[in-house]
Amino acid sequence: MQLLRQPNRWTCLPTSFAMVIGITLEEMLKEIGHDGSEIIYPDLPEPRCRRAFHVQECLQVLDRRGYAATAFDAIGMLVTDDLRQTEISFATDFENHLQTSNGVILGQGVHNRHAVAIADKMIYDPNGYEYDWDSLIDHINRGVFIPQTFYKVI
């Protein structure tokens, strides 16, 4: 996988998916149809004020190009009609998918949601750096990046 660097703070998601399928960010944005820069919430700080991207926009590009993506959550939630909640951990299966598959991890960064690509237990962060599996575990333990959903790309 080739590391791509996002040009701004709101394009980590399409940049990560572009890395996984081996296209440029420019190609991804052209197929999505916008660059995510439109300010739609002027009262919010950067980058949350921007339109940014929905994962479905990236999945549509993958589908048109012959790829499939399956979502795996680290933690699930059962909710009754009267809104009682039960949390279910899928941590073991989630970790197994991360270690054996290529795709995109969505999660919570220090200040904002973030997305990174993963291939062969190497993480490709669109902020411009690569790190290994042990460093990902360190990021999780320190609360720097908490993976929530993994999109396994085939």
Phi and psi in degrees as GROMACS dihedral restraints (atoms count N, CA, C in turn):
[ dihedral_restraints ]
;  ai    aj    ak    al  type     phi  dphi    fc
    3     4     5     6     1  -100.0    20    10
    4     5     6     7     1   128.2    20    10
    6     7     8     9     1   -67.3    20    10
    7     8     9    10     1   128.1    20    10
    9    10    11    12     1  -113.3    20    10
   10    11    12    13     1   142.2    20    10
   12    13    14    15     1  -103.7    20    10
   13    14    15    16     1   129.9    20    10
   15    16    17    18     1   -70.2    20    10
   16    17    18    19     1   140.3    20    10
   18    19    20    21     1   -80.5    20    10
   19    20    21    22     1   -10.5    20    10
   21    22    23    24     1  -156.4    20    10
   22    23    24    25     1  -179.1    20    10
   24    25    26    27     1   -82.0    20    10
   25    26    27    28     1    -6.6    20    10
   27    28    29    30     1  -112.0    20    10
   28    29    30    31     1    12.6    20    10
   30    31    32    33     1  -117.0    20    10
   31    32    33    34     1    21.8    20    10
   33    34    35    36     1   -63.8    20    10
   34    35    36    37     1   -36.4    20    10
   36    37    38    39     1   -65.9    20    10
   37    38    39    40     1   -56.1    20    10
   39    40    41    42     1   -65.9    20    10
   40    41    42    43     1   -30.5    20    10
   42    43    44    45     1   -64.6    20    10
   43    44    45    46     1   -42.5    20    10
   45    46    47    48     1   -64.8    20    10
   46    47    48    49     1   -45.1    20    10
   48    49    50    51     1   -66.2    20    10
   49    50    51    52     1   -36.6    20    10
   51    52    53    54     1   -60.9    20    10
   52    53    54    55     1   -42.1    20    10
   54    55    56    57     1   -59.5    20    10
   55    56    57    58     1   -44.3    20    10
   57    58    59    60     1   -63.9    20    10
   58    59    60    61     1   -37.1    20    10
   60    61    62    63     1   -98.8    20    10
   61    62    63    64     1     3.5    20    10
   63    64    65    66     1    73.8    20    10
   64    65    66    67     1    38.0    20    10
   66    67    68    69     1  -122.4    20    10
   67    68    69    70     1   170.3    20    10
   69    70    71    72     1   -80.3    20    10
   70    71    72    73     1   158.9    20    10
   72    73    74    75     1   -61.6    20    10
   73    74    75    76     1   -37.0    20    10
   75    76    77    78     1   -59.9    20    10
   76    77    78    79     1   -42.8    20    10
   78    79    80    81     1   -62.8    20    10
   79    80    81    82     1   -42.9    20    10
   81    82    83    84     1   -61.1    20    10
   82    83    84    85     1   -48.2    20    10
   84    85    86    87     1   -65.1    20    10
   85    86    87    88     1   -37.4    20    10
   87    88    89    90     1   -61.6    20    10
   88    89    90    91     1   -42.9    20    10
   90    91    92    93     1   -71.2    20    10
   91    92    93    94     1   -33.2    20    10
   93    94    95    96     1   -68.8    20    10
   94    95    96    97     1   -39.5    20    10
   96    97    98    99     1   103.2    20    10
   97    98    99   100     1     3.9    20    10
   99   100   101   102     1  -161.4    20    10
  100   101   102   103     1   167.5    20    10
  102   103   104   105     1  -106.8    20    10
  103   104   105   106     1     7.0    20    10
  105   106   107   108     1    75.8    20    10
  106   107   108   109     1     1.8    20    10
  108   109   110   111     1   -84.5    20    10
  109   110   111   112     1   -12.9    20    10
  111   112   113   114     1   -57.5    20    10
  112   113   114   115     1   130.5    20    10
  114   115   116   117     1   -84.9    20    10
  115   116   117   118     1   114.9    20    10
  117   118   119   120     1  -114.2    20    10
  118   119   120   121     1   -13.9    20    10
  120   121   122   123     1  -129.6    20    10
  121   122   123   124     1    77.2    20    10
  123   124   125   126     1   -63.0    20    10
  124   125   126   127     1   -16.0    20    10
  126   127   128   129     1   -84.3    20    10
  127   128   129   130     1    -8.2    20    10
  129   130   131   132     1   -97.5    20    10
  130   131   132   133     1   153.3    20    10
  132   133   134   135     1   -73.1    20    10
  133   134   135   136     1   164.8    20    10
  135   136   137   138     1   -64.2    20    10
  136   137   138   139     1   145.6    20    10
  138   139   140   141     1   -90.6    20    10
  139   140   141   142     1     6.3    20    10
  141   142   143   144     1   -66.0    20    10
  142   143   144   145     1   -14.7    20    10
  144   145   146   147     1   -76.9    20    10
  145   146   147   148     1   -14.8    20    10
  147   148   149   150     1   -84.5    20    10
  148   149   150   151     1   157.0    20    10
  150   151   152   153     1   -61.0    20    10
  151   152   153   154     1   -43.5    20    10
  153   154   155   156     1    57.5    20    10
  154   155   156   157     1  -141.5    20    10
  156   157   158   159     1  -142.2    20    10
  157   158   159   160     1   149.5    20    10
  159   160   161   162     1  -101.4    20    10
  160   161   162   163     1   143.9    20    10
  162   163   164   165     1   -56.2    20    10
  163   164   165   166     1   -31.8    20    10
  165   166   167   168     1   -61.2    20    10
  166   167   168   169     1   -32.5    20    10
  168   169   170   171     1   -63.6    20    10
  169   170   171   172     1   -40.4    20    10
  171   172   173   174     1   -70.3    20    10
  172   173   174   175     1   -40.2    20    10
  174   175   176   177     1   -63.8    20    10
  175   176   177   178     1   -33.4    20    10
  177   178   179   180     1   -63.5    20    10
  178   179   180   181     1   -40.8    20    10
  180   181   182   183     1   -62.9    20    10
  181   182   183   184     1   -46.0    20    10
  183   184   185   186     1   -58.8    20    10
  184   185   186   187     1   -46.0    20    10
  186   187   188   189     1   -60.2    20    10
  187   188   189   190     1   -45.2    20    10
  189   190   191   192     1   -62.8    20    10
  190   191   192   193     1   -25.5    20    10
  192   193   194   195     1   -97.0    20    10
  193   194   195   196     1     7.1    20    10
  195   196   197   198     1    88.0    20    10
  196   197   198   199     1    16.1    20    10
  198   199   200   201     1  -103.0    20    10
  199   200   201   202     1   154.8    20    10
  201   202   203   204     1  -122.3    20    10
  202   203   204   205     1   146.8    20    10
  204   205   206   207     1  -132.9    20    10
  205   206   207   208     1   134.3    20    10
  207   208   209   210     1  -118.1    20    10
  208   209   210   211     1   131.8    20    10
  210   211   212   213     1   -89.6    20    10
  211   212   213   214     1   135.0    20    10
  213   214   215   216     1  -126.9    20    10
  214   215   216   217     1   126.4    20    10
  216   217   218   219     1   -95.7    20    10
  217   218   219   220     1   145.1    20    10
  219   220   221   222     1   -73.8    20    10
  220   221   222   223     1   -37.0    20    10
  222   223   224   225     1  -135.8    20    10
  223   224   225   226     1   131.8    20    10
  225   226   227   228     1  -107.8    20    10
  226   227   228   229     1   163.8    20    10
  228   229   230   231     1  -133.9    20    10
  229   230   231   232     1   124.1    20    10
  231   232   233   234     1   -94.9    20    10
  232   233   234   235     1   133.5    20    10
  234   235   236   237     1  -131.2    20    10
  235   236   237   238     1   127.0    20    10
  237   238   239   240     1   -80.3    20    10
  238   239   240   241     1   170.5    20    10
  240   241   242   243     1   -59.4    20    10
  241   242   243   244     1   -31.3    20    10
  243   244   245   246     1   -93.2    20    10
  244   245   246   247     1    19.0    20    10
  246   247   248   249     1    70.7    20    10
  247   248   249   250     1    22.6    20    10
  249   250   251   252     1   -76.5    20    10
  250   251   252   253     1   138.9    20    10
  252   253   254   255     1  -118.7    20    10
  253   254   255   256     1   142.8    20    10
  255   256   257   258     1  -131.0    20    10
  256   257   258   259     1   122.5    20    10
  258   259   260   261     1   -86.4    20    10
  259   260   261   262     1   137.6    20    10
  261   262   263   264     1  -124.5    20    10
  262   263   264   265     1   124.9    20    10
  264   265   266   267     1   -90.3    20    10
  265   266   267   268     1   132.9    20    10
  267   268   269   270     1  -114.4    20    10
  268   269   270   271     1    26.9    20    10
  270   271   272   273     1   -54.5    20    10
  271   272   273   274     1   -44.4    20    10
  273   274   275   276     1   -64.8    20    10
  274   275   276   277     1   -48.7    20    10
  276   277   278   279     1   -64.5    20    10
  277   278   279   280     1   -40.9    20    10
  279   280   281   282     1   -59.8    20    10
  280   281   282   283     1   -48.4    20    10
  282   283   284   285     1   -62.0    20    10
  283   284   285   286     1   -39.8    20    10
  285   286   287   288     1   -60.9    20    10
  286   287   288   289     1   -44.0    20    10
  288   289   290   291     1   -61.9    20    10
  289   290   291   292     1   -42.3    20    10
  291   292   293   294     1   -62.0    20    10
  292   293   294   295     1   -37.3    20    10
  294   295   296   297     1   -81.2    20    10
  295   296   297   298     1   -17.1    20    10
  297   298   299   300     1  -119.8    20    10
  298   299   300   301     1     2.2    20    10
  300   301   302   303     1  -135.0    20    10
  301   302   303   304     1   164.2    20    10
  303   304   305   306     1  -103.7    20    10
  304   305   306   307     1   147.1    20    10
  306   307   308   309     1   168.2    20    10
  307   308   309   310     1  -154.5    20    10
  309   310   311   312     1  -127.5    20    10
  310   311   312   313     1   131.4    20    10
  312   313   314   315     1  -102.1    20    10
  313   314   315   316     1   126.5    20    10
  315   316   317   318     1  -105.7    20    10
  316   317   318   319     1   139.5    20    10
  318   319   320   321     1  -167.1    20    10
  319   320   321   322     1  -168.6    20    10
  321   322   323   324     1  -103.3    20    10
  322   323   324   325     1   122.6    20    10
  324   325   326   327     1   -88.1    20    10
  325   326   327   328     1  -169.7    20    10
  327   328   329   330     1   -62.5    20    10
  328   329   330   331     1   -42.7    20    10
  330   331   332   333     1  -116.1    20    10
  331   332   333   334     1   -28.7    20    10
  333   334   335   336     1  -142.1    20    10
  334   335   336   337     1   169.0    20    10
  336   337   338   339     1   -66.3    20    10
  337   338   339   340     1   153.0    20    10
  339   340   341   342     1  -147.1    20    10
  340   341   342   343     1   157.4    20    10
  342   343   344   345     1  -133.3    20    10
  343   344   345   346     1   142.3    20    10
  345   346   347   348     1  -137.4    20    10
  346   347   348   349     1   156.6    20    10
  348   349   350   351     1   -94.8    20    10
  349   350   351   352     1   153.5    20    10
  351   352   353   354     1  -138.0    20    10
  352   353   354   355     1   136.9    20    10
  354   355   356   357     1  -151.2    20    10
  355   356   357   358     1   130.1    20    10
  357   358   359   360     1    51.8    20    10
  358   359   360   361     1    44.2    20    10
  360   361   362   363     1    62.8    20    10
  361   362   363   364     1    16.3    20    10
  363   364   365   366     1  -108.4    20    10
  364   365   366   367     1   136.3    20    10
  366   367   368   369     1  -101.4    20    10
  367   368   369   370     1   133.7    20    10
  369   370   371   372     1  -115.1    20    10
  370   371   372   373     1   101.1    20    10
  372   373   374   375     1   -90.6    20    10
  373   374   375   376     1   123.1    20    10
  375   376   377   378     1   -64.6    20    10
  376   377   378   379     1    -4.1    20    10
  378   379   380   381     1   -73.3    20    10
  379   380   381   382     1    -7.0    20    10
  381   382   383   384     1   114.1    20    10
  382   383   384   385     1    16.9    20    10
  384   385   386   387     1  -143.4    20    10
  385   386   387   388     1   158.9    20    10
  387   388   389   390     1  -113.3    20    10
  388   389   390   391     1   148.3    20    10
  390   391   392   393     1  -149.9    20    10
  391   392   393   394     1   161.3    20    10
  393   394   395   396     1   -92.4    20    10
  394   395   396   397     1  -180.0    20    10
  396   397   398   399     1   -58.1    20    10
  397   398   399   400     1   -44.2    20    10
  399   400   401   402     1   -62.3    20    10
  400   401   402   403     1   -35.6    20    10
  402   403   404   405     1   -69.5    20    10
  403   404   405   406     1   -34.6    20    10
  405   406   407   408     1   -61.7    20    10
  406   407   408   409     1   -45.5    20    10
  408   409   410   411     1   -60.3    20    10
  409   410   411   412     1   -40.7    20    10
  411   412   413   414     1   -62.8    20    10
  412   413   414   415     1   -42.7    20    10
  414   415   416   417     1   -58.8    20    10
  415   416   417   418     1   -42.9    20    10
  417   418   419   420     1   -64.1    20    10
  418   419   420   421     1   -48.5    20    10
  420   421   422   423     1   -62.1    20    10
  421   422   423   424     1   -32.0    20    10
  423   424   425   426     1   -91.2    20    10
  424   425   426   427     1    -2.2    20    10
  426   427   428   429     1    75.1    20    10
  427   428   429   430     1    17.7    20    10
  429   430   431   432     1   -75.2    20    10
  430   431   432   433     1   -38.7    20    10
  432   433   434   435     1  -149.3    20    10
  433   434   435   436     1   120.4    20    10
  435   436   437   438     1  -111.1    20    10
  436   437   438   439     1   104.3    20    10
  438   439   440   441     1   -62.5    20    10
  439   440   441   442     1   137.0    20    10
  441   442   443   444     1  -120.9    20    10
  442   443   444   445     1   -42.8    20    10
  444   445   446   447     1  -135.9    20    10
  445   446   447   448     1   138.5    20    10
  447   448   449   450     1  -116.5    20    10
  448   449   450   451     1   126.0    20    10
  450   451   452   453     1  -100.1    20    10
  451   452   453   454     1   103.2    20    10
  453   454   455   456     1   -77.3    20    10
  454   455   456   457     1   122.2    20    10
  456   457   458   459     1  -107.0    20    10
  457   458   459   460     1   128.3    20    10
